[in-house]
């Protein structure tokens, strides 16, 4: 079996950049897949990063939804009419 060209340092740099600046994963998610990493350990790390990113995105969405629900409940309690545009 032939070894494909790869660079451990490049893979580590990519993972390190994402760890140091979390907003990068949103850009990378569309261009980089787990299979782009040669090292199985790096594949696993990237896979976990993607899973955590997806979990946090769901949590952010739910938090915004919960905040909106709480705001609506407060407005309704105070008998303030809600108008929709």
KEGU-359153 format. One record per atom (N, C-alpha, C, CB): residue in one letter; x, z, y. Coordinates in steps of 0.2 Angstrom, whole numbers, plus 5000, padded with zeros to 4 digits. Atoms other than C-alpha are relative to their C-alpha. Glycine has a CB too. Layout:
N
AXZY/...
//
This chain:
85
X500450004994/X500050005000/X500450005006/X499550065000/X499650014994/X500749955017/X499750055005/X499949935003/X500249954995/X500750085031/X499949955006/X500650055002/X500250034994/X499850025047/X500450035005/X499350005001/X499749974994/X500750045064/X499650055003/X500249945005/X500349944996/X500350205072/X500550045003/X499650044994/X499649964997/X500950335083/X499750075001/X500149975008/X500249935000/X500750525081/X500050025007/X500550044995/X500049974993/X501250555099/X499449975004/X500749985003/X500550034997/X499950435105/X499350034998/X499949924999/X500649965002/X498550515095/X500050075003/X500050004992/X500049934998/X499050685100/X499950005008/X500750044999/X500250014992/X499050625119/X499349995001/X500549955002/X500750014999/X497350565117/X499650064999/X499749944995/X500449935002/X496650725109/X500250055006/X500250024993/X499849954995/X497650825122/X499749995007/X500750005001/X500350014993/X496950735137/X499250025000/X500049925001/X500749985001/X495150765130/X499950075001/X499749974994/X500049935000/X495550945128/X500150035007/X500550034995/X499849974994/X496250965145/X499449975006/X500649975003/X500550024995/X494850865154/X499449974996/X500249945004/X500650015005/X493150875144/X499649945002/X499650065000/X500450064998/X492350735155/X500249934997/X500050005007/X499750065002/X493450605147/X499649984993/X500750014998/X500350025007/X492550615130/X499449965001/X499850064996/X500650044999/X490950545138/X500249925001/X499750025007/X499750075000/X492050385142/X500249974994/X500550005006/X499650025006/X492950385126/X499549994994/X500550054998/X500550005005/X491350405115/X499849934998/X499450045001/X500250075001/X490950215117/X500549964997/X499749985006/X499550055001/X492650145114/X500550034994/X500450005006/X499549975005/X493550265101/X499650034995/X500450055004/X500449975006/X492950305084/X500550054996/X499749954995/X499649955004/X493650435071/X500549954996/X499650044995/X499650055004/X494350285061/X500649975004/X499649954997/X499550034996/X495450235076/X500650054999/X499850005007/X499549965001/X496550385072/X500349994993/X499850075001/X499750015006/X497850355058/X500050074996/X500749975001/X499949935003/X498150545054/X499350034999/X500450055005/X500649975002/X496750625045/X499850065003/X500050014992/X500149944996/X496950785054/X499849985007/X500750045001/X500250024993/X496750695071/X499349974999/X500549955003/X500650035001/X495250605064/X499550064999/X499949964993/X500549945000/X494450775060/X499950045006/X500350054995/X500149964993/X494850855077/X499649955004/X500750005003/X500550044996/X494050705085/X499350004998/X500349925000/X500749995003/X492550715074/X499750065003/X500050004992/X500349944997/X492350895079/X499950005007/X500550064998/X500150014993/X492550855097/X499449965002/X500649965003/X500650044999/X491150725096/X499450044998/X500049944996/X500649965002/X490050845087/X499950065005/X500150044993/X500149954995/X490350985100/X499749975006/X500750035002/X500350044994/X490050855114/X499349994999/X500449945001/X500850025001/X488350805107/X499650075000/X500049974993/X500449935000/X487850995104/X499950025008/X500450054996/X500049974993/X488351035122/X499549955005/X500650005003/X500550054996/X487350875129/X499350024998/X500149934998/X500649985002/X485850935119/X499850075004/X499950014993/X500149934997/X486051115126/X499949995008/X500650044999/X500150024993/X486151045144/X499349985001/X500649955003/X500650034999/X484650945142/X499450054999/X499949944995/X500549955001/X483651095135/X500050055005/X500250034993/X500049964995/X484251205148/X499749985006/X500850025002/X500450034994/X483651085162/X499350004999/X500349935001/X500750005002/X482051075153/X499750075000/X499849974993/X500249935000/X481851265151/X500050025007/X500550054996/X500049984993/X482351285170/X499349975003/X500649985003/X500650034997/X480951165174/X499450034998/X500049924998/X500649975003/X479651245163/X499950075004/X500150024993/X500049944997/X480151415171/X499749995008/X500650045000/X500250014993/X479951345189/X499349985000/X500449945003/X500750025000/X478251265185/X499650074999/X499949954994/X500449945001/X477651435178/X500050055006/X500350044994/X500049964994/X478251525193/X499549975006/X500750015003/X500450034995/X477351405205/X499350014998/X500249925000/X500749995002/X475751415194/X499850075001/X499949984993/X500149934999/X475851605195/X499850015007/X500550044997/X500249994993/X475851595213/X499549965003/X500749995004/X500650054998/X474451475214/X500249955005/X499450055003/X499850054996/X475451345222/X499849934997/X500850005002/X500250065004/X474651175218/X500649954999/X499549965004/X499450045002/X475851055209/X499749935001/X500250014993/X500250075000/X475750875215/X500549954997/X499949985008/X499550055003/X476450725206/X500049945005/X499849984993/X500050064996/X477050575215/X500049944996/X500750005004/
//
